[in-house]
Amino acid sequence: MAIICTANTQSDLEGILLLQSENLAQNVSKEEKSDQGFVMVSHQLSDLQNFSKYAPQLILKENEKVVGYLLAMSKSLRETVPMLKPMFEQIDRIKHSGKEIRDSNYLIVGQVCVGKEFRGLGWIDKMFAEYRKIFEEEYEFAITEIVTTNSRSIRAHLRVGFEIIYKFKDEFQEWNIVLWDWKTKKAIAENSPPQSEH
């Protein structure tokens, strides 16, 4: 039976990297990319070790094997992953709720992936629910970028509560910046009238 937990050992982090490698855009077919989604950034073990110094990393495990993961990245690590530098530069230009995002206390969704045999079973939603439970008291929102061709990932993020707040193009492709506002959404829910059960 699969369980959601935090990555606590080097073996867990190495399991993340193995699953990541299997799902990198350059390692999957065009058909699979369209149907199943993909990940763009290839991390090193040292990257994940740095991420873990600032925030717990969520994993989905079955029989000690990592079959899914949801990474959390502090914005203080923005210089450590060169491929993400353009994303941070774009984020610095955006306002949210009348405030410069660069001045907000936010968390980067470093990457999310679920192994093929565990897709379509609701694990993404469950992992994001746990992610929010862990981080919503400390951070105002979670934010990340998704290439527009990764429609499965965009749908998954929108389903759990992210919104597309900005689009931009680099020299290769178009990107969506998506944001999951924990504070505003929570306040709206708390101030909403009770819903009828009928």
GROMACS elastic network, one bead per residue, 0.5 to 0.9 nm:
[ bonds ]
;  ai    aj funct       b0    kb
    1    61     6  0.83115   500
    1    62     6  0.58056   500
    1    63     6  0.74476   500
    2    60     6  0.64096   500
    2    61     6  0.52537   500
    2    63     6  0.75051   500
    2    67     6  0.82492   500
    3    59     6  0.82249   500
    3    60     6  0.55611   500
    3    61     6  0.53916   500
    3    62     6  0.65488   500
    4    58     6  0.69411   500
    4    59     6  0.57426   500
    4    61     6  0.64745   500
    4    68     6  0.87123   500
    4    69     6  0.88423   500
    4   123     6  0.87858   500
    4   126     6  0.82875   500
    4   127     6  0.68575   500
    4   130     6  0.82160   500
    5     8     6  0.87538   500
    5    57     6  0.84547   500
    5    58     6  0.57944   500
    5    59     6  0.55648   500
    5    60     6  0.64667   500
    5    61     6  0.75428   500
    6    12     6  0.86937   500
    6    56     6  0.61165   500
    6    57     6  0.54437   500
    6    59     6  0.56773   500
    6    60     6  0.83835   500
    7    10     6  0.81003   500
    7    11     6  0.85512   500
    7    12     6  0.52962   500
    7    13     6  0.64866   500
    7    16     6  0.89141   500
    7    52     6  0.83195   500
    7    56     6  0.70413   500
    7    57     6  0.55277   500
    7    58     6  0.60849   500
    7    59     6  0.60795   500
    7    69     6  0.89376   500
    8    11     6  0.83238   500
    8    12     6  0.65281   500
    8    13     6  0.80384   500
    8    52     6  0.88842   500
    8    56     6  0.84379   500
    8    57     6  0.84182   500
    9    12     6  0.51861   500
    9    13     6  0.66636   500
    9    14     6  0.87640   500
   10    13     6  0.50515   500
   10    14     6  0.61045   500
   10    15     6  0.84982   500
   10    45     6  0.84298   500
   10    49     6  0.83587   500
   11    14     6  0.50147   500
   11    15     6  0.60992   500
   11    16     6  0.87190   500
   12    16     6  0.64373   500
   12    17     6  0.88868   500
   12    59     6  0.80042   500
   12    61     6  0.89597   500
   12    64     6  0.83825   500
   12    65     6  0.79847   500
   12    66     6  0.66572   500
   13    16     6  0.50638   500
   13    17     6  0.64757   500
   13    18     6  0.87841   500
   13    45     6  0.68564   500
   13    48     6  0.66902   500
   13    49     6  0.77783   500
   13    57     6  0.88425   500
   13    66     6  0.86922   500
   14    17     6  0.50531   500
   14    18     6  0.62489   500
   14    19     6  0.87629   500
   14    45     6  0.69019   500
   14    66     6  0.88138   500
   15    18     6  0.50859   500
   15    19     6  0.62982   500
   15    20     6  0.84641   500
   15    65     6  0.68497   500
   15    66     6  0.51849   500
   15    67     6  0.80295   500
   16    19     6  0.53013   500
   16    20     6  0.60079   500
   16    21     6  0.85950   500
   16    48     6  0.88924   500
   16    59     6  0.78249   500
   16    66     6  0.63080   500
   16    67     6  0.80559   500
   16    68     6  0.74394   500
   16    69     6  0.65139   500
   17    21     6  0.60491   500
   17    22     6  0.86711   500
   17    42     6  0.80068   500
   17    43     6  0.70663   500
   17    44     6  0.75343   500
   17    45     6  0.74163   500
   17    48     6  0.88863   500
   18    21     6  0.51852   500
   18    22     6  0.64593   500
   18    23     6  0.89344   500
   18    66     6  0.86107   500
   19    22     6  0.51934   500
   19    23     6  0.65166   500
   19    24     6  0.88590   500
   19    66     6  0.74033   500
   19    67     6  0.70046   500
   19    68     6  0.74629   500
   19    69     6  0.85885   500
   19   113     6  0.78634   500
   19   114     6  0.81858   500
   19   115     6  0.70033   500
   20    23     6  0.52498   500
   20    24     6  0.61000   500
   20    38     6  0.89337   500
   20    39     6  0.70880   500
   20    41     6  0.85831   500
   20    42     6  0.71373   500
   20    43     6  0.83063   500
   20    69     6  0.89428   500
   20   113     6  0.73345   500
   21    24     6  0.53657   500
   21    27     6  0.73654   500
   21    39     6  0.87366   500
   21    42     6  0.72023   500
   22    25     6  0.89715   500
   22    27     6  0.64234   500
   22    28     6  0.75411   500
   22   115     6  0.88712   500
   23    26     6  0.82251   500
   23    27     6  0.63292   500
   23    28     6  0.63189   500
   23    33     6  0.89175   500
   23    37     6  0.82287   500
   23    38     6  0.53897   500
   23    39     6  0.59260   500
   23    40     6  0.85749   500
   23   113     6  0.79748   500
   23   115     6  0.83967   500
   24    27     6  0.52471   500
   24    28     6  0.66449   500
   24    38     6  0.57638   500
   24    40     6  0.57725   500
   24    41     6  0.73946   500
   24    42     6  0.72867   500
   25    28     6  0.56945   500
   25    29     6  0.80666   500
   25    30     6  0.87005   500
   25    33     6  0.70281   500
   25    37     6  0.84107   500
   25    38     6  0.53711   500
   25    39     6  0.58162   500
   25    40     6  0.58020   500
   25    41     6  0.87795   500
   26    29     6  0.79091   500
   26    38     6  0.89847   500
   26    40     6  0.84061   500
   28    31     6  0.82382   500
   28    32     6  0.61854   500
   28    33     6  0.63970   500
   28    38     6  0.76037   500
   29    32     6  0.51352   500
   29    33     6  0.61458   500
   29    34     6  0.86843   500
   30    33     6  0.51201   500
   30    34     6  0.63545   500
   30    35     6  0.87374   500
   31    34     6  0.52372   500
   31    35     6  0.61914   500
   31    36     6  0.82344   500
   32    35     6  0.50637   500
   32    36     6  0.52686   500
   32    37     6  0.68297   500
   32    38     6  0.81974   500
   33    36     6  0.54957   500
   33    38     6  0.57226   500
   33   149     6  0.85715   500
   33   150     6  0.72859   500
   33   152     6  0.88605   500
   34    37     6  0.60223   500
   34    38     6  0.85815   500
   34   149     6  0.76069   500
   34   150     6  0.69995   500
   34   151     6  0.73598   500
   34   152     6  0.77202   500
   35   151     6  0.84571   500
   35   152     6  0.71554   500
   36   116     6  0.81096   500
   36   119     6  0.86651   500
   36   150     6  0.86938   500
   36   151     6  0.89271   500
   36   152     6  0.64672   500
   36   153     6  0.86031   500
   37   113     6  0.89935   500
   37   149     6  0.87149   500
   37   150     6  0.55683   500
   37   151     6  0.70433   500
   37   152     6  0.53504   500
   37   153     6  0.61656   500
   38   113     6  0.79043   500
   38   150     6  0.69169   500
   38   152     6  0.86097   500
   38   153     6  0.79161   500
   39    42     6  0.81261   500
   39   111     6  0.73546   500
   39   112     6  0.78606   500
   39   113     6  0.73725   500
   39   150     6  0.86513   500
   40   111     6  0.86733   500
   40   146     6  0.89348   500
   40   147     6  0.85594   500
   41    81     6  0.89768   500
   41    83     6  0.70909   500
   41    84     6  0.82112   500
   41   110     6  0.89740   500
   41   111     6  0.80620   500
   43    46     6  0.80766   500
   43    47     6  0.60093   500
   43    48     6  0.71809   500
   43    81     6  0.79800   500
   44    47     6  0.51864   500
   44    48     6  0.67872   500
   44    49     6  0.87981   500
   45    48     6  0.53113   500
   45    49     6  0.62166   500
   45    50     6  0.86840   500
   46    50     6  0.61343   500
   46    51     6  0.86029   500
   47    50     6  0.51273   500
   47    51     6  0.62047   500
   47    52     6  0.86499   500
   47    80     6  0.74450   500
   47    81     6  0.74842   500
   48    52     6  0.60969   500
   48    53     6  0.87313   500
   48    57     6  0.83401   500
   48    71     6  0.84286   500
   48    73     6  0.89467   500
   49    52     6  0.51288   500
   49    53     6  0.65383   500
   50    53     6  0.52668   500
   50    54     6  0.71476   500
   50    73     6  0.87583   500
   50    77     6  0.80245   500
   50    80     6  0.88278   500
   51    54     6  0.56644   500
   51    55     6  0.62354   500
   51    56     6  0.77539   500
   51    57     6  0.76214   500
   51    71     6  0.79924   500
   51    72     6  0.67302   500
   51    73     6  0.54440   500
   51    74     6  0.69634   500
   51    77     6  0.77665   500
   51   110     6  0.88288   500
   52    55     6  0.50807   500
   52    56     6  0.53732   500
   52    57     6  0.62316   500
   52    72     6  0.80554   500
   52    73     6  0.82361   500
   53    56     6  0.77591   500
   54    72     6  0.85498   500
   54    73     6  0.75442   500
   54    74     6  0.64082   500
   55    71     6  0.88741   500
   55    72     6  0.62296   500
   55    73     6  0.70264   500
   55    74     6  0.72651   500
   55   135     6  0.87377   500
   56    71     6  0.81030   500
   56    72     6  0.69626   500
   56   134     6  0.86251   500
   57    69     6  0.75689   500
   57    70     6  0.64763   500
   57    71     6  0.51707   500
   57    72     6  0.58872   500
   57    73     6  0.87406   500
   57   131     6  0.89417   500
   58    68     6  0.84160   500
   58    69     6  0.55922   500
   58    70     6  0.51080   500
   58    71     6  0.63008   500
   58    72     6  0.79740   500
   58   127     6  0.73744   500
   58   130     6  0.83675   500
   58   131     6  0.73366   500
   59    66     6  0.65352   500
   59    67     6  0.75280   500
   59    68     6  0.55022   500
   59    70     6  0.62202   500
   59    71     6  0.82948   500
   59   127     6  0.80258   500
   60    65     6  0.83357   500
   60    66     6  0.58189   500
   60    67     6  0.54648   500
   60    69     6  0.58373   500
   60    70     6  0.85456   500
   60   114     6  0.79014   500
   60   123     6  0.81989   500
   60   127     6  0.79066   500
   61    64     6  0.57741   500
   61    65     6  0.52964   500
   61    67     6  0.54662   500
   61    68     6  0.69045   500
   61    69     6  0.87677   500
   62    65     6  0.52721   500
   62    66     6  0.66728   500
   62    67     6  0.67424   500
   63    66     6  0.85006   500
   66    69     6  0.74431   500
   66   115     6  0.85827   500
   67   113     6  0.83872   500
   67   114     6  0.60052   500
   67   115     6  0.50841   500
   67   116     6  0.84917   500
   67   117     6  0.85259   500
   67   118     6  0.74473   500
   68   112     6  0.76122   500
   68   113     6  0.54431   500
   68   115     6  0.57435   500
   68   118     6  0.81571   500
   68   123     6  0.83690   500
   68   124     6  0.85331   500
   68   127     6  0.89458   500
   69   111     6  0.77991   500
   69   112     6  0.56620   500
   69   113     6  0.55316   500
   69   114     6  0.64966   500
   69   124     6  0.89599   500
   69   127     6  0.80890   500
   70   109     6  0.73323   500
   70   110     6  0.72879   500
   70   111     6  0.58686   500
   70   113     6  0.66991   500
   70   114     6  0.87344   500
   70   124     6  0.85588   500
   70   127     6  0.70578   500
   70   128     6  0.77224   500
   70   131     6  0.79362   500
   71   108     6  0.82762   500
   71   109     6  0.58408   500
   71   111     6  0.52615   500
   71   112     6  0.63716   500
   72   107     6  0.67653   500
   72   108     6  0.59160   500
   72   109     6  0.51383   500
   72   110     6  0.52376   500
   72   111     6  0.77259   500
   72   131     6  0.85826   500
   72   142     6  0.89988   500
   73    76     6  0.83443   500
   73    77     6  0.70914   500
   73    78     6  0.85766   500
   73   107     6  0.61959   500
   73   109     6  0.62680   500
   73   110     6  0.53981   500
   74    77     6  0.57106   500
   74    78     6  0.76655   500
   74   106     6  0.78308   500
   74   107     6  0.56511   500
   74   108     6  0.62282   500
   74   109     6  0.89996   500
   74   110     6  0.89230   500
   75    78     6  0.53951   500
   75    79     6  0.89427   500
   75    88     6  0.84078   500
   75   105     6  0.85895   500
   75   106     6  0.72465   500
   75   107     6  0.65288   500
   75   108     6  0.66232   500
   76    79     6  0.78277   500
   76    80     6  0.89518   500
   77    80     6  0.54295   500
   77    81     6  0.75660   500
   78    81     6  0.65075   500
   78    82     6  0.80402   500
   78    84     6  0.72303   500
   78    85     6  0.65756   500
   78    88     6  0.69542   500
   79    82     6  0.63993   500
   79    84     6  0.82491   500
   79    85     6  0.67822   500
   80    84     6  0.86382   500
   80    85     6  0.87249   500
   81    84     6  0.56750   500
   81    85     6  0.70207   500
   82    85     6  0.53462   500
   82    86     6  0.83624   500
   83    86     6  0.71500   500
   83    87     6  0.83170   500
   84    87     6  0.52830   500
   84    88     6  0.65995   500
   84    89     6  0.88791   500
   85    88     6  0.52547   500
   85    89     6  0.63012   500
   85    90     6  0.88113   500
   86    90     6  0.62817   500
   86    91     6  0.86449   500
   86   170     6  0.84647   500
   87    90     6  0.51834   500
   87    91     6  0.61755   500
   87    92     6  0.86534   500
   87   144     6  0.80244   500
   87   145     6  0.68550   500
   87   177     6  0.82504   500
   88    92     6  0.61244   500
   88    93     6  0.88660   500
   88   102     6  0.87387   500
   89    92     6  0.52349   500
   89    93     6  0.69181   500
   90    93     6  0.53382   500
   90    94     6  0.69254   500
   90   166     6  0.88762   500
   90   168     6  0.79529   500
   90   177     6  0.86382   500
   91    94     6  0.53759   500
   91    95     6  0.83586   500
   91   100     6  0.88915   500
   91   101     6  0.65869   500
   91   102     6  0.68652   500
   91   143     6  0.89402   500
   91   166     6  0.88490   500
   91   177     6  0.79402   500
   92    95     6  0.82406   500
   92   100     6  0.72831   500
   92   101     6  0.62600   500
   92   102     6  0.50225   500
   92   103     6  0.86090   500
   93   100     6  0.75031   500
   93   101     6  0.77205   500
   93   102     6  0.79040   500
   94    99     6  0.84974   500
   94   100     6  0.61565   500
   94   101     6  0.59403   500
   94   102     6  0.79444   500
   94   165     6  0.85998   500
   94   166     6  0.77445   500
   95    98     6  0.58725   500
   95    99     6  0.51334   500
   95   101     6  0.53137   500
   95   102     6  0.83272   500
   96    99     6  0.53024   500
   96   100     6  0.63879   500
   96   101     6  0.60524   500
   96   104     6  0.89731   500
   96   165     6  0.83091   500
   97   100     6  0.84473   500
   97   101     6  0.89825   500
   97   184     6  0.89702   500
   99   102     6  0.85537   500
   99   103     6  0.73486   500
   99   104     6  0.75408   500
  100   103     6  0.54837   500
  100   104     6  0.68730   500
  101   104     6  0.50231   500
  101   105     6  0.81013   500
  101   106     6  0.79658   500
  102   105     6  0.80422   500
  102   106     6  0.85095   500
  103   106     6  0.88813   500
  104   139     6  0.85588   500
  104   140     6  0.72117   500
  104   141     6  0.86378   500
  105   138     6  0.80793   500
  105   139     6  0.54674   500
  105   140     6  0.57850   500
  105   141     6  0.75259   500
  106   138     6  0.87129   500
  106   139     6  0.52656   500
  106   140     6  0.56212   500
  106   141     6  0.52032   500
  106   142     6  0.57597   500
  106   143     6  0.71144   500
  107   110     6  0.88016   500
  107   135     6  0.83050   500
  107   139     6  0.64552   500
  107   140     6  0.80404   500
  107   141     6  0.64327   500
  107   143     6  0.63159   500
  107   144     6  0.85896   500
  108   111     6  0.86669   500
  108   141     6  0.87540   500
  108   142     6  0.56721   500
  108   143     6  0.51241   500
  108   144     6  0.56542   500
  109   112     6  0.75120   500
  109   142     6  0.63445   500
  109   143     6  0.60103   500
  109   144     6  0.54005   500
  109   145     6  0.85332   500
  110   144     6  0.72609   500
  111   144     6  0.83349   500
  112   124     6  0.80191   500
  112   153     6  0.86150   500
  113   124     6  0.79900   500
  114   117     6  0.82908   500
  114   118     6  0.63496   500
  114   119     6  0.62690   500
  114   123     6  0.75961   500
  114   124     6  0.71826   500
  115   118     6  0.55130   500
  115   119     6  0.65600   500
  116   119     6  0.54718   500
  116   120     6  0.89340   500
  117   120     6  0.86643   500
  118   121     6  0.61896   500
  118   122     6  0.85280   500
  118   123     6  0.73146   500
  119   122     6  0.73340   500
  119   123     6  0.72108   500
  119   124     6  0.81663   500
  120   123     6  0.76403   500
  120   124     6  0.86753   500
  121   124     6  0.82372   500
  122   125     6  0.54886   500
  122   126     6  0.63848   500
  122   127     6  0.87591   500
  123   127     6  0.59747   500
  123   128     6  0.84845   500
  124   127     6  0.51611   500
  124   128     6  0.61610   500
  124   129     6  0.85733   500
  124   156     6  0.73467   500
  124   157     6  0.88411   500
  124   160     6  0.85653   500
  125   128     6  0.51774   500
  125   129     6  0.61235   500
  125   130     6  0.87088   500
  125   156     6  0.77815   500
  125   157     6  0.87254   500
  125   159     6  0.80053   500
  125   160     6  0.60985   500
  126   129     6  0.50417   500
  126   130     6  0.63235   500
  126   131     6  0.85735   500
  127   130     6  0.51640   500
  127   131     6  0.60926   500
  127   132     6  0.86925   500
  128   132     6  0.61453   500
  128   133     6  0.85365   500
  128   157     6  0.89590   500
  128   160     6  0.71714   500
  129   132     6  0.52581   500
  129   133     6  0.63008   500
  129   134     6  0.88102   500
  129   160     6  0.80143   500
  130   134     6  0.62560   500
  130   135     6  0.87106   500
  131   134     6  0.52559   500
  131   135     6  0.62217   500
  131   136     6  0.81484   500
  132   135     6  0.52296   500
  132   136     6  0.52520   500
  132   137     6  0.86475   500
  132   142     6  0.86336   500
  132   182     6  0.77491   500
  133   136     6  0.60348   500
  133   137     6  0.80130   500
  134   137     6  0.76293   500
  134   138     6  0.84892   500
  135   138     6  0.55263   500
  135   139     6  0.60656   500
  135   140     6  0.88423   500
  135   141     6  0.87399   500
  135   142     6  0.88538   500
  136   139     6  0.53209   500
  136   140     6  0.66436   500
  136   141     6  0.71573   500
  136   142     6  0.86989   500
  136   182     6  0.61087   500
  136   183     6  0.76198   500
  137   140     6  0.77305   500
  137   182     6  0.87613   500
  137   183     6  0.86822   500
  139   142     6  0.75376   500
  139   182     6  0.80221   500
  139   183     6  0.84996   500
  140   180     6  0.88721   500
  140   181     6  0.65857   500
  140   182     6  0.59398   500
  140   183     6  0.56847   500
  140   184     6  0.84814   500
  141   179     6  0.67997   500
  141   180     6  0.54716   500
  141   182     6  0.52157   500
  141   183     6  0.70616   500
  142   162     6  0.83998   500
  142   178     6  0.84293   500
  142   179     6  0.57515   500
  142   180     6  0.51751   500
  142   181     6  0.67849   500
  142   182     6  0.77841   500
  143   162     6  0.81883   500
  143   177     6  0.71538   500
  143   178     6  0.56802   500
  143   180     6  0.63156   500
  143   181     6  0.85652   500
  144   176     6  0.83701   500
  144   177     6  0.57304   500
  144   178     6  0.56031   500
  144   179     6  0.67257   500
  145   175     6  0.63926   500
  145   176     6  0.54507   500
  145   178     6  0.60243   500
  145   179     6  0.88060   500
  146   149     6  0.83480   500
  146   150     6  0.68767   500
  146   151     6  0.88063   500
  146   153     6  0.73182   500
  146   154     6  0.67320   500
  146   174     6  0.87944   500
  146   175     6  0.56086   500
  146   176     6  0.52149   500
  146   177     6  0.64300   500
  146   178     6  0.75022   500
  147   150     6  0.56615   500
  147   151     6  0.82937   500
  147   153     6  0.88934   500
  147   154     6  0.84169   500
  147   173     6  0.72212   500
  147   174     6  0.59866   500
  147   176     6  0.61067   500
  147   177     6  0.87422   500
  148   151     6  0.64290   500
  148   154     6  0.76291   500
  148   167     6  0.89616   500
  148   173     6  0.78844   500
  148   174     6  0.57941   500
  148   175     6  0.53371   500
  148   176     6  0.62060   500
  149   152     6  0.86969   500
  149   154     6  0.89120   500
  149   173     6  0.85582   500
  149   174     6  0.80664   500
  149   175     6  0.85050   500
  150   153     6  0.55886   500
  150   154     6  0.64460   500
  150   155     6  0.88836   500
  151   154     6  0.50160   500
  151   155     6  0.61238   500
  151   156     6  0.85959   500
  152   155     6  0.52061   500
  152   156     6  0.62516   500
  152   157     6  0.87587   500
  153   156     6  0.50749   500
  153   157     6  0.62193   500
  153   158     6  0.86095   500
  154   157     6  0.52566   500
  154   158     6  0.61653   500
  154   159     6  0.85074   500
  154   162     6  0.89424   500
  154   164     6  0.88582   500
  154   176     6  0.84463   500
  154   178     6  0.85656   500
  155   158     6  0.51910   500
  155   159     6  0.60010   500
  155   160     6  0.88420   500
  156   159     6  0.51098   500
  156   160     6  0.65896   500
  156   161     6  0.89922   500
  156   162     6  0.88522   500
  157   160     6  0.55062   500
  157   161     6  0.65682   500
  157   162     6  0.53839   500
  157   163     6  0.78958   500
  157   178     6  0.78776   500
  157   179     6  0.89851   500
  157   180     6  0.85768   500
  158   161     6  0.52777   500
  158   163     6  0.59495   500
  158   164     6  0.79297   500
  158   178     6  0.82903   500
  158   180     6  0.87833   500
  159   162     6  0.72284   500
  160   180     6  0.84496   500
  161   179     6  0.83131   500
  161   180     6  0.57970   500
  161   181     6  0.79759   500
  161   185     6  0.89198   500
  162   178     6  0.58098   500
  162   179     6  0.50290   500
  162   181     6  0.73390   500
  163   177     6  0.83726   500
  163   178     6  0.52193   500
  163   179     6  0.53692   500
  163   180     6  0.63875   500
  163   181     6  0.84422   500
  164   167     6  0.77820   500
  164   176     6  0.62796   500
  164   177     6  0.58478   500
  164   179     6  0.65673   500
  165   176     6  0.75684   500
  165   177     6  0.59665   500
  165   178     6  0.57242   500
  165   179     6  0.67307   500
  166   175     6  0.83772   500
  166   176     6  0.59296   500
  166   177     6  0.51865   500
  166   178     6  0.72277   500
  167   174     6  0.71020   500
  167   175     6  0.55884   500
  167   177     6  0.61265   500
  168   173     6  0.85954   500
  168   174     6  0.57159   500
  168   175     6  0.53971   500
  168   176     6  0.67566   500
  168   177     6  0.81742   500
  169   172     6  0.74130   500
  169   173     6  0.56248   500
  169   175     6  0.60641   500
  169   176     6  0.89860   500
  170   173     6  0.56767   500
  170   174     6  0.64500   500
  170   175     6  0.79537   500
  171   174     6  0.86502   500
  180   185     6  0.85758   500
  181   184     6  0.58718   500
  181   185     6  0.59953   500
  181   186     6  0.82949   500
  182   185     6  0.54642   500
  182   186     6  0.58811   500
  182   187     6  0.85472   500
  183   186     6  0.51865   500
  183   187     6  0.61768   500
  183   188     6  0.86882   500
  184   187     6  0.50796   500
  184   188     6  0.61649   500
  184   189     6  0.86115   500
  185   188     6  0.50963   500
  185   189     6  0.61937   500
  185   190     6  0.86295   500
  186   189     6  0.51183   500
  186   190     6  0.61667   500
  186   191     6  0.86496   500
  187   190     6  0.50725   500
  187   191     6  0.61562   500
  187   192     6  0.85584   500
  188   191     6  0.52114   500
  188   192     6  0.60346   500
  189   192     6  0.52590   500
  189   193     6  0.85237   500
  190   193     6  0.83223   500
  192   195     6  0.83287   500
  195   198     6  0.87730   500
